[in-house]
Amino acid sequence: MDTTLLKAFIATAEELHVGRAAVRLGMAQSALSQKIIGLESRIGVKLFVRANRRITLTEEGQYFLEQAQKVIALLQVTIDEVRVIASGGAGELRIGYVGSVMFNRRLASAVVNYRDLYPNIFLAIQEGGAEQQMEWLRTGALDLAFLRSPVADLPPHVGTMLIAKSKLVAALPRSFPADMPVTVENLSQFPVVFLDGPESQGLVHAIHEFFNRADLMPPGGLSATSAFGVLGLVAADLAVAVVPEMEAGLYLDNVRFAEIEGESPSVDIVMAYRNIDISKNASHFLEMIKSNGLCH
């Protein structure tokens, strides 16, 4: 049904005067009368009682008025919401991340800044392994993801942007002497626990490169599937670990964190994003990252 019919009926029902309703709608009185007659004919119900040059609503007309007002109001709300969505001011932004990268203050600040700029956008944030994140980006299930570099098997329609360099530090157990310098040579004298799970890509590569540059290979055999598992083995006095600096903010009994002397290793945190069929919300996030100097 044409909404102009509903609006014509609503104006007539509210004014209870065809002449005033016609003026309100900016149309001829005769044209408005024909619209009302046509509406009644179309639905097969009398909406008005006409007597002594006055009109009143029938019981059916009163009910129809209440429902018509709701329909027009809902239509306007829907139009307004669609316009907001089209401008990037509503909807959702789907963000993925691996493991402990969300501990990074620079990254966390970017997400919080976006939330403050676009409070009506729902942030759907999902943890997953690097391979899983790539698959979600490939299929469009994610708009962007925060990963550790290097990123393997990057789909052709996915770009990357460097967000932060995360320095690596040593997580030391009680048995590591307090007066022993924290160097790659001294760390290699202890068993080293490595992360072996979905979030390990990039981090393990950086740690192996750190020891390989010194032509050292520490005793192995220990691994954990999460950052907390790694630190748990350190706390149990079973190994040392090399972890992102942001994990040093965690308090654990029997674990101390220390900077590594000499060439300090680091790992890059990158943002991967779809560069085709990119949503307006994702575009706004990328623009915010660039304009705020949050990318390198």
C-alpha positions as a Markdown table, in Angstrom:
| # | Residue | x | y | z |
|---|---|---|---|---|
| 1 | Met | 0.0 | 0.0 | 0.0 |
| 2 | Asp | 1.3 | 3.5 | -1.0 |
| 3 | Thr | 2.3 | 5.3 | 2.2 |
| 4 | Thr | 0.8 | 8.5 | 0.8 |
| 5 | Leu | -2.6 | 6.9 | 1.3 |
| 6 | Leu | -1.8 | 6.2 | 4.9 |
| 7 | Lys | -0.5 | 9.8 | 5.4 |
| 8 | Ala | -3.7 | 11.2 | 3.8 |
| 9 | Phe | -5.8 | 9.0 | 6.1 |
| 10 | Ile | -3.8 | 10.0 | 9.2 |
| 11 | Ala | -4.1 | 13.7 | 8.5 |
| 12 | Thr | -7.8 | 13.5 | 7.9 |
| 13 | Ala | -8.4 | 11.3 | 11.0 |
| 14 | Glu | -6.3 | 13.7 | 13.2 |
| 15 | Glu | -8.0 | 16.9 | 11.8 |
| 16 | Leu | -11.5 | 15.4 | 11.4 |
| 17 | His | -11.9 | 18.0 | 8.7 |
| 18 | Val | -11.1 | 17.3 | 5.1 |
| 19 | Gly | -10.4 | 21.0 | 4.3 |
| 20 | Arg | -7.8 | 21.4 | 7.1 |
| 21 | Ala | -6.2 | 18.0 | 6.3 |
| 22 | Ala | -5.9 | 19.1 | 2.6 |
| 23 | Val | -4.2 | 22.3 | 3.6 |
| 24 | Arg | -1.9 | 20.4 | 5.9 |
| 25 | Leu | -1.0 | 18.0 | 3.1 |
| 26 | Gly | -0.7 | 20.7 | 0.5 |
| 27 | Met | -3.2 | 19.2 | -1.9 |
| 28 | Ala | -6.7 | 19.9 | -3.2 |
| 29 | Gln | -9.7 | 19.0 | -1.0 |
| 30 | Ser | -11.3 | 17.1 | -3.8 |
| 31 | Ala | -8.2 | 15.0 | -4.4 |
| 32 | Leu | -7.9 | 14.2 | -0.7 |
| 33 | Ser | -11.6 | 13.1 | -0.6 |
| 34 | Gln | -11.0 | 10.8 | -3.5 |
| 35 | Lys | -7.9 | 9.2 | -1.8 |
| 36 | Ile | -10.0 | 8.5 | 1.4 |
| 37 | Ile | -12.8 | 7.0 | -0.6 |
| 38 | Gly | -10.3 | 4.9 | -2.6 |
| 39 | Leu | -8.7 | 3.7 | 0.7 |
| 40 | Glu | -12.0 | 2.6 | 2.1 |
| 41 | Ser | -12.9 | 0.9 | -1.1 |
| 42 | Arg | -9.5 | -0.9 | -1.2 |
| 43 | Ile | -9.7 | -2.3 | 2.3 |
| 44 | Gly | -13.5 | -2.8 | 2.2 |
| 45 | Val | -14.2 | -1.0 | 5.5 |
| 46 | Lys | -15.8 | 2.3 | 6.3 |
| 47 | Leu | -13.3 | 4.4 | 8.2 |
| 48 | Phe | -15.4 | 7.6 | 8.6 |
| 49 | Val | -18.9 | 8.5 | 9.5 |
| 50 | Arg | -20.1 | 11.4 | 7.3 |
| 51 | Ala | -23.1 | 13.4 | 8.6 |
| 52 | Asn | -24.1 | 17.1 | 8.7 |
| 53 | Arg | -20.9 | 18.1 | 6.9 |
| 54 | Arg | -18.9 | 16.6 | 9.8 |
| 55 | Ile | -16.8 | 13.5 | 9.9 |
| 56 | Thr | -16.0 | 11.2 | 12.7 |
| 57 | Leu | -14.0 | 7.9 | 12.9 |
| 58 | Thr | -15.7 | 4.6 | 13.1 |
| 59 | Glu | -14.5 | 2.0 | 15.6 |
| 60 | Glu | -12.6 | 0.4 | 12.7 |
| 61 | Gly | -11.3 | 3.8 | 11.7 |
| 62 | Gln | -9.9 | 4.5 | 15.2 |
| 63 | Tyr | -8.1 | 1.2 | 15.2 |
| 64 | Phe | -6.8 | 1.8 | 11.7 |
| 65 | Leu | -5.5 | 5.2 | 12.7 |
| 66 | Glu | -3.5 | 3.8 | 15.7 |
| 67 | Gln | -1.9 | 1.1 | 13.5 |
| 68 | Ala | -1.2 | 3.5 | 10.6 |
| 69 | Gln | 0.6 | 5.9 | 12.9 |
| 70 | Lys | 2.8 | 3.0 | 14.2 |
| 71 | Val | 3.5 | 1.9 | 10.6 |
| 72 | Ile | 4.6 | 5.4 | 9.5 |
| 73 | Ala | 6.6 | 6.0 | 12.7 |
| 74 | Leu | 8.4 | 2.6 | 12.2 |
| 75 | Leu | 9.1 | 3.4 | 8.6 |
| 76 | Gln | 10.7 | 6.7 | 9.5 |
| 77 | Val | 12.8 | 5.0 | 12.2 |
| 78 | Thr | 13.9 | 2.4 | 9.7 |
| 79 | Ile | 14.9 | 5.0 | 7.1 |
| 80 | Asp | 16.9 | 7.0 | 9.8 |
| 81 | Glu | 18.7 | 3.8 | 10.9 |
| 82 | Val | 19.5 | 2.8 | 7.4 |
| 83 | Arg | 21.0 | 6.2 | 6.7 |
| 84 | Val | 23.1 | 5.9 | 9.9 |
| 85 | Ile | 24.3 | 2.5 | 8.8 |
| 86 | Ala | 25.2 | 3.8 | 5.3 |
| 87 | Ser | 27.3 | 6.6 | 6.9 |
| 88 | Gly | 29.2 | 4.1 | 9.0 |
| 89 | Gly | 27.6 | 5.1 | 12.3 |
| 90 | Ala | 25.9 | 1.9 | 13.2 |
| 91 | Gly | 26.1 | -1.9 | 12.6 |
| 92 | Glu | 29.1 | -3.9 | 13.7 |
| 93 | Leu | 32.9 | -4.2 | 13.3 |
| 94 | Arg | 34.2 | -7.8 | 13.5 |
| 95 | Ile | 37.7 | -7.9 | 15.0 |
| 96 | Gly | 39.9 | -11.0 | 15.5 |
| 97 | Tyr | 43.0 | -11.4 | 17.5 |
| 98 | Val | 45.6 | -14.0 | 18.6 |
| 99 | Gly | 46.3 | -14.7 | 22.2 |
| 100 | Ser | 48.0 | -12.0 | 24.3 |
| 101 | Val | 48.3 | -9.3 | 21.6 |
| 102 | Met | 45.4 | -7.6 | 23.2 |
| 103 | Phe | 47.7 | -6.9 | 26.2 |
| 104 | Asn | 49.4 | -4.3 | 24.0 |
| 105 | Arg | 48.5 | -0.8 | 25.1 |
| 106 | Arg | 48.8 | 0.7 | 21.7 |
| 107 | Leu | 46.4 | -1.9 | 20.2 |
| 108 | Ala | 44.0 | -1.7 | 23.1 |
| 109 | Ser | 43.9 | 2.1 | 22.8 |
| 110 | Ala | 43.0 | 1.9 | 19.1 |
| 111 | Val | 40.0 | -0.3 | 19.8 |
| 112 | Val | 38.9 | 1.9 | 22.7 |
| 113 | Asn | 39.3 | 5.1 | 20.6 |
| 114 | Tyr | 37.2 | 3.6 | 17.9 |
| 115 | Arg | 34.5 | 2.6 | 20.4 |
| 116 | Asp | 34.4 | 6.2 | 21.7 |
| 117 | Leu | 34.2 | 7.7 | 18.2 |
| 118 | Tyr | 31.4 | 5.3 | 17.1 |
| 119 | Pro | 29.5 | 4.3 | 20.2 |
| 120 | Asn | 26.6 | 2.9 | 18.2 |
| 121 | Ile | 28.7 | 0.3 | 16.5 |
| 122 | Phe | 28.8 | -3.1 | 18.1 |
| 123 | Leu | 32.3 | -4.5 | 18.4 |
| 124 | Ala | 32.3 | -8.3 | 17.8 |
| 125 | Ile | 35.8 | -9.4 | 19.0 |
| 126 | Gln | 36.9 | -13.0 | 18.5 |
| 127 | Glu | 40.0 | -14.8 | 19.6 |
| 128 | Gly | 41.5 | -17.4 | 17.4 |
| 129 | Gly | 44.7 | -18.8 | 15.9 |
| 130 | Ala | 46.5 | -17.1 | 13.1 |
| 131 | Glu | 45.4 | -19.7 | 10.4 |
| 132 | Gln | 41.8 | -19.4 | 11.7 |
| 133 | Gln | 41.9 | -15.6 | 11.5 |
| 134 | Met | 43.2 | -15.8 | 7.9 |
| 135 | Glu | 40.3 | -18.1 | 7.0 |
| 136 | Trp | 37.8 | -15.8 | 8.6 |
| 137 | Leu | 39.2 | -12.8 | 6.7 |
| 138 | Arg | 39.2 | -14.8 | 3.5 |
| 139 | Thr | 35.5 | -15.7 | 3.8 |
| 140 | Gly | 34.5 | -12.3 | 5.1 |
| 141 | Ala | 33.6 | -13.5 | 8.6 |
| 142 | Leu | 36.0 | -10.9 | 10.0 |
| 143 | Asp | 36.7 | -7.3 | 8.9 |
| 144 | Leu | 40.2 | -7.2 | 10.4 |
| 145 | Ala | 42.5 | -9.1 | 12.7 |
| 146 | Phe | 45.5 | -8.4 | 15.0 |
| 147 | Leu | 48.3 | -10.9 | 14.5 |
| 148 | Arg | 52.0 | -11.4 | 15.0 |
| 149 | Ser | 54.3 | -11.1 | 12.0 |
| 150 | Pro | 55.3 | -12.9 | 9.9 |
| 151 | Val | 51.9 | -13.9 | 8.6 |
| 152 | Ala | 51.8 | -17.1 | 6.6 |
| 153 | Asp | 49.5 | -17.8 | 3.7 |
| 154 | Leu | 48.2 | -14.3 | 3.3 |
| 155 | Pro | 45.2 | -14.3 | 1.0 |
| 156 | Pro | 45.5 | -12.0 | -2.1 |
| 157 | His | 42.7 | -9.8 | -1.0 |
| 158 | Val | 44.0 | -9.3 | 2.6 |
| 159 | Gly | 46.5 | -6.5 | 3.4 |
| 160 | Thr | 48.5 | -5.9 | 6.5 |
| 161 | Met | 49.6 | -2.8 | 8.5 |
| 162 | Leu | 52.3 | -2.7 | 11.2 |
| 163 | Ile | 50.7 | -1.5 | 14.5 |
| 164 | Ala | 53.4 | -2.0 | 17.0 |
| 165 | Lys | 56.8 | -3.6 | 17.8 |
| 166 | Ser | 56.6 | -5.6 | 20.9 |
| 167 | Lys | 59.9 | -6.0 | 22.7 |
| 168 | Leu | 60.6 | -9.5 | 24.1 |
| 169 | Val | 61.8 | -10.0 | 27.7 |
| 170 | Ala | 62.8 | -12.9 | 29.8 |
| 171 | Ala | 60.5 | -14.6 | 32.3 |
| 172 | Leu | 62.8 | -16.2 | 34.9 |
| 173 | Pro | 62.2 | -18.8 | 37.6 |
| 174 | Arg | 63.5 | -18.9 | 41.2 |
| 175 | Ser | 66.5 | -21.0 | 40.1 |
| 176 | Phe | 67.8 | -18.3 | 37.8 |
| 177 | Pro | 70.5 | -16.6 | 39.9 |
| 178 | Ala | 69.6 | -13.0 | 40.8 |
| 179 | Asp | 73.2 | -11.8 | 40.0 |
| 180 | Met | 73.4 | -13.6 | 36.7 |
| 181 | Pro | 73.3 | -11.3 | 33.6 |
| 182 | Val | 70.2 | -11.9 | 31.5 |
| 183 | Thr | 71.9 | -12.6 | 28.2 |
| 184 | Val | 71.1 | -14.9 | 25.4 |
| 185 | Glu | 74.1 | -17.1 | 26.4 |
| 186 | Asn | 72.9 | -17.4 | 30.0 |
| 187 | Leu | 69.3 | -18.1 | 29.0 |
| 188 | Ser | 70.4 | -20.9 | 26.7 |
| 189 | Gln | 71.9 | -22.7 | 29.7 |
| 190 | Phe | 68.3 | -23.4 | 31.0 |
| 191 | Pro | 65.5 | -25.3 | 29.5 |
| 192 | Val | 63.3 | -22.9 | 27.5 |
| 193 | Val | 59.5 | -23.3 | 27.3 |
| 194 | Phe | 58.0 | -22.4 | 23.9 |
| 195 | Leu | 54.5 | -21.5 | 23.0 |
| 196 | Asp | 53.0 | -24.2 | 20.8 |
| 197 | Gly | 49.5 | -23.4 | 19.9 |
| 198 | Pro | 47.3 | -21.3 | 17.6 |
| 199 | Glu | 48.7 | -18.0 | 18.8 |
| 200 | Ser | 52.4 | -19.1 | 18.5 |
| 201 | Gln | 52.9 | -18.1 | 14.9 |
| 202 | Gly | 55.2 | -15.1 | 14.7 |
| 203 | Leu | 56.2 | -15.2 | 18.3 |
| 204 | Val | 58.0 | -18.6 | 18.1 |
| 205 | His | 59.7 | -17.5 | 14.9 |
| 206 | Ala | 61.1 | -14.4 | 16.6 |
| 207 | Ile | 62.3 | -16.4 | 19.6 |
| 208 | His | 64.1 | -19.0 | 17.4 |
| 209 | Glu | 65.7 | -16.2 | 15.4 |
| 210 | Phe | 66.9 | -14.6 | 18.7 |
| 211 | Phe | 68.8 | -17.8 | 19.7 |
| 212 | Asn | 69.9 | -18.7 | 16.1 |
| 213 | Arg | 71.6 | -15.3 | 15.7 |
| 214 | Ala | 73.8 | -16.2 | 18.6 |
| 215 | Asp | 74.3 | -19.7 | 17.2 |
| 216 | Leu | 72.7 | -21.2 | 20.3 |
| 217 | Met | 70.0 | -23.7 | 20.8 |
| 218 | Pro | 68.7 | -24.1 | 24.4 |
| 219 | Pro | 67.6 | -27.4 | 25.8 |
| 220 | Gly | 64.0 | -27.9 | 24.6 |
| 221 | Gly | 61.2 | -30.4 | 25.2 |
| 222 | Leu | 58.9 | -28.0 | 27.0 |
| 223 | Ser | 55.9 | -26.3 | 25.4 |
| 224 | Ala | 52.5 | -24.8 | 26.4 |
| 225 | Thr | 49.5 | -23.9 | 24.3 |
| 226 | Ser | 48.9 | -20.5 | 25.9 |
| 227 | Ala | 50.8 | -17.6 | 27.4 |
| 228 | Phe | 49.5 | -18.5 | 30.9 |
| 229 | Gly | 50.7 | -22.1 | 30.3 |
| 230 | Val | 54.2 | -20.8 | 29.4 |
| 231 | Leu | 54.4 | -18.7 | 32.6 |
| 232 | Gly | 53.0 | -21.5 | 34.7 |
| 233 | Leu | 56.0 | -23.7 | 33.7 |
| 234 | Val | 58.3 | -20.9 | 34.6 |
| 235 | Ala | 56.6 | -20.5 | 37.9 |
| 236 | Ala | 57.0 | -24.2 | 38.5 |
| 237 | Asp | 60.8 | -23.7 | 38.2 |
| 238 | Leu | 61.0 | -25.9 | 35.1 |
| 239 | Ala | 62.2 | -23.5 | 32.5 |
| 240 | Val | 62.9 | -19.9 | 31.4 |
| 241 | Ala | 60.8 | -18.2 | 28.7 |
| 242 | Val | 61.1 | -15.3 | 26.3 |
| 243 | Val | 57.8 | -13.5 | 26.2 |
| 244 | Pro | 56.3 | -10.2 | 24.9 |
| 245 | Glu | 57.0 | -7.3 | 27.2 |
| 246 | Met | 53.3 | -6.7 | 27.7 |
| 247 | Glu | 53.0 | -10.0 | 29.7 |
| 248 | Ala | 55.5 | -8.6 | 32.2 |
| 249 | Gly | 52.5 | -6.7 | 33.6 |
| 250 | Leu | 51.1 | -10.0 | 34.9 |
| 251 | Tyr | 51.8 | -10.8 | 38.5 |
| 252 | Leu | 52.8 | -14.4 | 39.2 |
| 253 | Asp | 54.4 | -15.9 | 42.2 |
| 254 | Asn | 57.9 | -17.2 | 41.6 |
| 255 | Val | 58.3 | -15.4 | 38.2 |
| 256 | Arg | 60.3 | -12.3 | 37.6 |
| 257 | Phe | 60.6 | -10.5 | 34.3 |
| 258 | Ala | 63.8 | -8.9 | 33.1 |
| 259 | Glu | 65.1 | -7.1 | 30.0 |
| 260 | Ile | 67.5 | -9.1 | 27.9 |
| 261 | Glu | 71.0 | -7.5 | 27.6 |
| 262 | Gly | 72.5 | -6.9 | 24.2 |
| 263 | Glu | 70.4 | -7.0 | 21.1 |
| 264 | Ser | 66.9 | -6.9 | 22.4 |
| 265 | Pro | 64.6 | -9.2 | 20.4 |
| 266 | Ser | 61.1 | -8.0 | 19.3 |
| 267 | Val | 58.1 | -9.2 | 17.4 |
| 268 | Asp | 55.8 | -7.2 | 15.1 |
| 269 | Ile | 52.1 | -6.8 | 15.8 |
| 270 | Val | 50.3 | -6.3 | 12.5 |
| 271 | Met | 46.7 | -5.6 | 11.6 |
| 272 | Ala | 45.4 | -7.7 | 8.7 |
| 273 | Tyr | 42.3 | -6.5 | 6.9 |
| 274 | Arg | 40.2 | -7.2 | 3.9 |
| 275 | Asn | 41.1 | -4.8 | 1.0 |
| 276 | Ile | 38.1 | -5.7 | -1.2 |
| 277 | Asp | 34.5 | -5.4 | -0.2 |
| 278 | Ile | 35.6 | -3.5 | 2.8 |
| 279 | Ser | 32.8 | -2.3 | 5.1 |
| 280 | Lys | 32.4 | 1.4 | 5.9 |
| 281 | Asn | 33.0 | 0.6 | 9.6 |
| 282 | Ala | 36.3 | -1.1 | 8.8 |
| 283 | Ser | 37.3 | 1.8 | 6.5 |
| 284 | His | 36.6 | 4.2 | 9.4 |
| 285 | Phe | 38.8 | 2.1 | 11.7 |
| 286 | Leu | 41.7 | 2.1 | 9.1 |
| 287 | Glu | 41.3 | 5.9 | 8.7 |
| 288 | Met | 41.4 | 6.4 | 12.4 |
| 289 | Ile | 44.6 | 4.2 | 12.8 |
| 290 | Lys | 46.3 | 6.2 | 10.0 |
| 291 | Ser | 45.2 | 9.7 | 11.2 |
| 292 | Asn | 46.2 | 9.0 | 14.8 |
| 293 | Gly | 49.6 | 7.8 | 13.9 |
| 294 | Leu | 48.9 | 4.4 | 15.3 |
| 295 | Cys | 50.5 | 2.6 | 12.3 |
| 296 | His | 54.1 | 2.5 | 11.2 |
